[in-house]
């Protein structure tokens, strides 16, 4: 037949999706969370504290609700923060994602570089999506913060954001 694309005639293959490992369902995973932060005005900050566990539930199917734990030497934390922004060549509003543990903090989109707590340098002022992937994060409490560095539009206004995090 003319015009037939043989690549499209392959059989359809369906695979199982690890829902527990792909989607953060409220109340289903104590090692993950998501939400919408409050609108922040310039200079304001918002934060939550999470606990990086020594043990974590083994990723598995939802039918098996056993609490089998796998000992991890040091897990990985992944957190992403995103917000809408007004059109323009540069950001109109600038929110910064920070993860703090002890005297060290990591900043969104800055890789594995650590900064002193409360420092004013090393922030991403270009992107409205910021992510931190901290491998071998120490076990214990972490402070996750979002700071409003600059809110220019609307004048005197505020900027909301969304976030999602997981330890694995």
C-alpha positions as CSV (number, residue, x, y, z in Angstrom):
1,X,0.0,0.0,0.0
2,X,1.4,3.4,-0.9
3,X,2.1,5.8,1.9
4,X,2.2,3.2,4.6
5,X,4.7,3.8,7.3
6,X,5.9,0.4,8.5
7,X,7.2,1.8,11.7
8,X,3.7,2.5,12.8
9,X,2.6,-1.1,12.3
10,X,4.6,-2.4,15.2
11,X,2.5,-4.0,18.0
12,X,1.6,-1.8,20.9
13,X,3.6,-2.7,24.1
14,X,2.2,-1.7,27.4
15,X,4.4,-1.6,30.5
16,X,3.6,-1.3,34.1
17,X,4.2,2.1,35.7
18,X,5.6,2.3,39.2
19,X,2.9,4.7,40.5
20,X,4.4,5.0,44.0
21,X,7.8,6.0,42.5
22,X,6.4,8.3,39.9
23,X,3.6,10.3,41.5
24,X,3.4,11.9,44.9
25,X,0.1,10.9,46.3
26,X,-1.0,12.8,49.5
27,X,-0.4,10.7,52.6
28,X,1.1,7.7,50.7
29,X,4.8,8.5,51.0
30,X,6.4,10.2,54.1
31,X,9.6,10.7,52.1
32,X,7.9,13.1,49.5
33,X,5.7,16.1,49.4
34,X,4.4,18.9,47.3
35,X,2.3,22.0,47.6
36,X,1.7,25.6,46.8
37,X,3.6,28.2,48.8
38,X,1.9,31.5,49.9
39,X,2.4,34.6,47.8
40,X,5.6,36.3,49.0
41,X,6.3,40.0,48.9
42,X,9.8,41.3,48.3
43,X,12.1,40.3,51.2
44,X,9.7,37.7,52.6
45,X,10.5,34.0,53.0
46,X,8.6,30.8,53.5
47,X,9.9,27.4,54.7
48,X,9.2,23.9,55.8
49,X,11.3,21.4,57.7
50,X,11.6,17.8,56.5
51,X,13.4,14.9,58.1
52,X,15.8,12.8,56.0
53,X,15.3,9.3,57.3
54,X,17.9,6.7,58.2
55,X,15.6,4.0,56.7
56,X,13.1,4.4,53.9
57,X,10.2,2.2,52.8
58,X,11.3,0.1,49.9
59,X,9.7,1.3,46.6
60,X,7.3,-1.3,45.6
61,X,3.7,-1.8,44.4
62,X,0.8,-0.4,46.3
63,X,-0.7,-3.8,47.0
64,X,2.2,-4.6,49.3
65,X,2.0,-2.2,52.2
66,X,4.6,-3.9,54.4
67,X,7.2,-1.7,56.0
68,X,10.2,-3.5,54.8
69,X,13.1,-1.0,55.0
70,X,16.3,-0.7,53.0
71,X,19.3,0.7,54.9
72,X,20.7,3.7,52.9
73,X,24.1,5.1,53.7
74,X,22.9,8.6,52.6
75,X,19.9,9.2,50.5
76,X,19.4,11.8,47.8
77,X,17.1,14.8,48.1
78,X,15.5,16.3,45.0
79,X,13.4,19.4,45.3
80,X,11.9,21.6,42.5
81,X,10.3,25.0,42.9
82,X,8.5,26.8,40.0
83,X,6.6,30.1,39.6
84,X,4.9,32.0,36.9
85,X,6.4,35.3,35.7
86,X,5.4,38.2,33.6
87,X,6.7,38.2,30.0
88,X,10.0,39.8,29.3
89,X,13.6,39.2,28.4
90,X,14.5,39.0,32.1
91,X,12.7,37.8,35.2
92,X,10.3,40.3,36.5
93,X,10.1,38.6,39.9
94,X,12.9,36.5,41.4
95,X,12.3,33.8,44.0
96,X,15.2,31.7,45.3
97,X,15.1,28.1,46.5
98,X,17.4,27.2,49.4
99,X,18.0,23.9,51.3
100,X,19.8,24.4,54.6
101,X,21.4,21.8,56.9
102,X,23.6,22.9,59.8
103,X,26.0,25.6,58.6
104,X,25.6,24.7,54.9
105,X,23.0,25.6,52.3
106,X,22.5,24.7,48.7
107,X,20.9,27.1,46.2
108,X,18.6,26.2,43.3
109,X,20.3,25.5,40.0
110,X,23.8,25.7,41.5
111,X,24.7,22.0,41.4
112,X,26.8,20.6,44.2
113,X,28.2,24.0,45.4
114,X,27.6,24.7,49.1
115,X,27.2,28.2,50.5
116,X,27.4,29.6,54.0
117,X,24.0,30.0,55.7
118,X,22.6,33.5,55.2
119,X,25.0,34.3,52.3
120,X,23.9,36.8,49.6
121,X,25.7,35.3,46.6
122,X,25.2,32.2,44.5
123,X,21.6,32.5,43.6
124,X,19.9,31.9,40.2
125,X,18.4,35.2,39.0
126,X,17.7,34.0,35.5
127,X,15.2,31.1,35.8
128,X,11.7,30.7,37.2
129,X,12.3,27.0,37.7
130,X,14.9,26.1,40.3
131,X,16.0,22.6,41.4
132,X,18.3,21.2,44.0
133,X,19.6,17.6,43.8
134,X,21.6,16.8,46.9
135,X,23.2,13.4,46.8
136,X,24.5,11.8,50.0
137,X,22.5,14.3,52.0
138,X,23.1,13.9,55.7
139,X,20.4,12.2,57.7
140,X,18.4,14.6,60.0
141,X,16.4,17.8,59.6
142,X,16.6,19.9,56.5
143,X,15.1,23.4,56.2
144,X,13.7,24.2,52.8
145,X,13.2,27.9,52.1
146,X,11.9,30.1,49.3
147,X,13.0,33.7,49.5
148,X,11.5,36.6,47.5
149,X,14.6,38.5,46.4
150,X,12.9,40.8,44.0
151,X,9.2,41.4,43.2
152,X,8.7,44.1,40.6
153,X,5.4,43.2,39.1
154,X,2.7,44.0,40.0
155,X,4.1,47.0,41.9
156,X,3.7,46.3,45.6
157,X,2.5,42.8,44.7
158,X,3.5,39.3,45.6
159,X,4.5,36.1,43.9
160,X,3.1,32.6,44.5
161,X,5.0,29.3,43.7
162,X,4.7,25.5,43.8
163,X,7.2,22.9,45.0
164,X,7.7,19.2,45.0
165,X,10.3,17.2,46.9
166,X,11.4,13.6,47.5
167,X,14.1,11.7,49.2
168,X,15.2,8.4,47.7
